């Protein structure tokens, strides 16, 4: 049974940083893409960043580029999202997701259409 567990969310002041973790079990991530999405109430889930576990290639949304860094530790079967210079607009529930062949074929790494496995989410709140 595949499980993804996100951690590291919390309350942070504007300009602060957080590091989210996504630990996977029941699956070896080496040949998959792992992405972070976020969602606020009443809005659609939006892709933030994605990483290829095999070669480390990364993709970022416009809002994340330059502030967020996605990284991987294949030995720990874990993906991280380092978030710096946080803004109130970054407030959301953050989810990690695993995608295989359909994600690679579509090339839509920040679209949630083809991701197969999802974590339960972790709340990030940016507020003074």
ZAZASE-291153 format. One line per 4 residues: their letters; for each residue y, x, z of C-alpha. Coordinates in nm, 3 decimals. Example, Ala and Ser with C-alpha at 12.3 -4.5 7.8 and 13.67 -1.06 7.14 Angstrom:
residues 2
as> -0.450 1.230 0.780 ~ -0.106 1.367 0.714 $
end
This chain:
residues 128
xxxx> 0.000 0.000 0.000 ~ 0.332 0.143 -0.109 ~ 0.604 0.147 0.153 ~ 0.961 0.270 0.137 $
xxxx> 1.158 0.313 0.455 ~ 1.532 0.370 0.443 ~ 1.722 0.516 0.734 ~ 2.056 0.673 0.813 $
xxxx> 2.287 0.379 0.773 ~ 2.550 0.286 1.027 ~ 2.919 0.248 1.097 ~ 3.151 0.522 0.978 $
xxxx> 3.527 0.554 0.945 ~ 3.694 0.581 0.606 ~ 3.671 0.937 0.481 ~ 3.355 1.000 0.678 $
xxxx> 3.003 1.087 0.564 ~ 2.652 0.954 0.598 ~ 2.316 1.072 0.474 ~ 2.060 0.810 0.387 $
xxxx> 1.690 0.886 0.369 ~ 1.416 0.708 0.178 ~ 1.066 0.800 0.288 ~ 0.775 0.685 0.076 $
xxxx> 0.413 0.635 0.174 ~ 0.111 0.512 -0.018 ~ 0.239 0.675 -0.336 ~ 0.312 1.027 -0.460 $
xxxx> 0.662 1.031 -0.603 ~ 0.629 1.334 -0.831 ~ 0.616 1.138 -1.158 ~ 0.857 0.862 -1.066 $
xxxx> 1.226 0.791 -1.065 ~ 1.380 0.701 -0.732 ~ 1.713 0.525 -0.715 ~ 1.958 0.397 -0.462 $
xxxx> 2.114 0.055 -0.506 ~ 2.360 -0.135 -0.294 ~ 2.442 -0.499 -0.246 ~ 2.711 -0.697 -0.071 $
xxxx> 2.684 -1.068 0.014 ~ 2.724 -1.293 -0.286 ~ 2.716 -1.008 -0.534 ~ 2.450 -0.855 -0.755 $
xxxx> 2.266 -0.541 -0.662 ~ 2.429 -0.237 -0.820 ~ 2.279 0.102 -0.899 ~ 2.440 0.398 -0.724 $
xxxx> 2.230 0.702 -0.806 ~ 1.891 0.796 -0.947 ~ 1.680 1.109 -0.948 ~ 1.375 1.212 -1.148 $
xxxx> 1.126 1.344 -0.896 ~ 0.965 1.575 -1.151 ~ 1.266 1.775 -1.263 ~ 1.551 1.666 -1.040 $
xxxx> 1.764 1.515 -1.317 ~ 2.024 1.287 -1.165 ~ 2.237 0.992 -1.268 ~ 2.534 0.842 -1.087 $
xxxx> 2.748 0.534 -1.113 ~ 3.114 0.584 -1.173 ~ 3.201 0.496 -0.816 ~ 2.947 0.744 -0.677 $
xxxx> 3.014 1.041 -0.902 ~ 3.187 1.321 -0.719 ~ 3.135 1.167 -0.375 ~ 2.762 1.098 -0.348 $
xxxx> 2.473 1.337 -0.403 ~ 2.114 1.231 -0.450 ~ 1.844 1.487 -0.373 ~ 1.471 1.504 -0.324 $
xxxx> 1.208 1.673 -0.115 ~ 0.882 1.630 -0.298 ~ 0.683 1.788 -0.017 ~ 0.811 1.521 0.220 $
xxxx> 0.795 1.243 -0.041 ~ 1.154 1.167 0.052 ~ 1.481 1.111 -0.129 ~ 1.825 1.146 0.022 $
xxxx> 2.168 1.012 -0.055 ~ 2.453 1.218 0.085 ~ 2.765 1.007 0.087 ~ 3.102 1.173 0.145 $
xxxx> 3.460 1.048 0.140 ~ 3.338 0.700 0.218 ~ 3.563 0.404 0.149 ~ 3.559 0.047 0.281 $
xxxx> 3.438 -0.061 -0.064 ~ 3.120 0.137 -0.003 ~ 3.021 -0.111 0.266 ~ 2.691 -0.268 0.162 $
xxxx> 2.320 -0.280 0.226 ~ 2.168 0.022 0.055 ~ 1.820 0.002 -0.092 ~ 1.597 0.266 -0.240 $
xxxx> 1.355 0.184 -0.517 ~ 1.077 0.352 -0.714 ~ 1.034 0.313 -1.085 ~ 0.774 0.446 -1.325 $
xxxx> 0.716 0.421 -1.696 ~ 0.925 0.107 -1.760 ~ 1.231 0.277 -1.613 ~ 1.183 0.591 -1.822 $
xxxx> 1.120 0.392 -2.140 ~ 1.428 0.178 -2.092 ~ 1.645 0.469 -1.986 ~ 1.838 0.226 -1.766 $
xxxx> 1.811 0.429 -1.450 ~ 2.079 0.236 -1.263 ~ 1.957 -0.108 -1.357 ~ 1.726 -0.279 -1.110 $
xxxx> 1.527 -0.458 -1.382 ~ 1.234 -0.218 -1.403 ~ 1.199 -0.079 -1.052 ~ 0.868 -0.169 -0.897 $
xxxx> 0.889 -0.092 -0.527 ~ 1.176 -0.154 -0.290 ~ 1.263 -0.068 0.066 ~ 1.400 -0.311 0.320 $
xxxx> 1.753 -0.174 0.306 ~ 1.988 -0.006 0.548 ~ 2.336 -0.129 0.633 ~ 2.633 0.098 0.570 $
xxxx> 2.967 -0.015 0.709 ~ 3.285 0.178 0.642 ~ 3.562 0.060 0.868 ~ 3.827 0.189 1.102 $
end
